[in-house]
Amino acid sequence: MQQSRYDRGRVVSGIAMEVHAKVGLCFVTKRKWPKKRSLPVENAHFEGIFNAVRRCKAAFAYSPVGDTRYGLGIFMWFMVLCAVVCRGALAQETQSAVSLQGALVQGGLVQGYTDPKARVEFKGRMVRVSPEGLFLIGLGRSEPATGQLIITFPNGHQKKQRLSIRQREYQIQRIDGLPSGKVSPIKKNLARIRAEAALVGAARRRDDPRIDFQEGFIWPVQGRISGVYGSQRILNGQPRRPHFGIDIAAPTGTPVRAPAGGIVTLVHADMFFSGGTLILDHGHGLSSSFLHLQRIDVEEGDQVRQGDIIARVGATGRVTGPHLDWRLNLFKTRLDPQLLVKEEMPAGSGN
């Protein structure tokens, strides 16, 4: 018995809904759409989609002109629904996307990008996310070989991304000729050391929304690299804490330039270990410290641009000669400044 056009329309509508459901399931289950029409037998999901599409096409092919118009309307409705499903699935995938830039290595700084409304957690701490979706994570000197980045998206979906962190071998550096009181401080100096450490810690806790660091970093001074990040220090024959900066030998009075823009958060003329000390905040908890300075040319609260002269190289604090000790922190995590400077130290720099 011949079907009426309305009956055929209901058949086409049912087939269209079947395809719609299967396509939607394809995106929900994150199956990849096959590139070829010839499908393996075990891929029953996509086989079902194509079979339903073929049945829909057959229903159109064997219907009169008037019925075809009716069926075409149903098919267009089905295509709109498919487009909505696809668009929603693609939007969800875009919102769940995470990209990381930077060295996944001990001492490295990594810039990440995600949904601006997402919550980011690393090492048990919530991470600031900018309105553009930018965030920073820091990898310390002794960072384990694996880490986990946890991102919770506005729709409640949570992504746990495993990080493989390259391990480093560090040098051993022996420095002799230091004043004994600077290597093993006497009791009356301990209170001063603790007070100065508290000042530094407070400056490094600052968490501004500024993104001055995004312009990149330049060398604050040019000269011979006399000490590297992470090296185990043996001072006057006694093992001490590792070195967390990069030492650049230069004559006293050499201008020190801001490696990136920022706000001056600490100025101290003479700390016990670091002598003339300056801290420059680059935003999101990332800060540069400049130690052993002869003179500081800025004040707390000043905003500086990359390349501005901020201080002069000196030989103050615990030193054996004039040099700049440049350090980089993401809050308490100590980073390797050399990893952030794109250009090598110019050949011939030094004394």
Secondary structure as UniProt FT lines:
FT   HELIX           5..28
FT   TURN            29..30
FT   TURN            41..42
FT   HELIX           44..61
FT   HELIX           65..95
FT   STRAND          99..102
FT   TURN            106..107
FT   STRAND          109..113
FT   TURN            116..117
FT   STRAND          119..122
FT   TURN            123..124
FT   STRAND          125..127
FT   TURN            131..132
FT   STRAND          134..138
FT   TURN            141..142
FT   STRAND          146..152
FT   TURN            154..155
FT   STRAND          158..164
FT   STRAND          172..175
FT   HELIX           180..183
FT   HELIX           187..189
FT   HELIX           190..204
FT   HELIX           212..215
FT   STRAND          224..227
FT   TURN            229..230
FT   STRAND          232..235
FT   TURN            236..237
FT   STRAND          238..239
FT   STRAND          245..249
FT   TURN            252..253
FT   STRAND          255..257
FT   STRAND          262..271
FT   TURN            272..274
FT   STRAND          275..283
FT   TURN            284..285
FT   STRAND          286..296
FT   TURN            300..301
FT   STRAND          303..304
FT   TURN            306..307
FT   STRAND          309..314
FT   STRAND          323..330
FT   TURN            331..332
FT   STRAND          333..335
FT   HELIX           337..339
FT   TURN            347..348
//
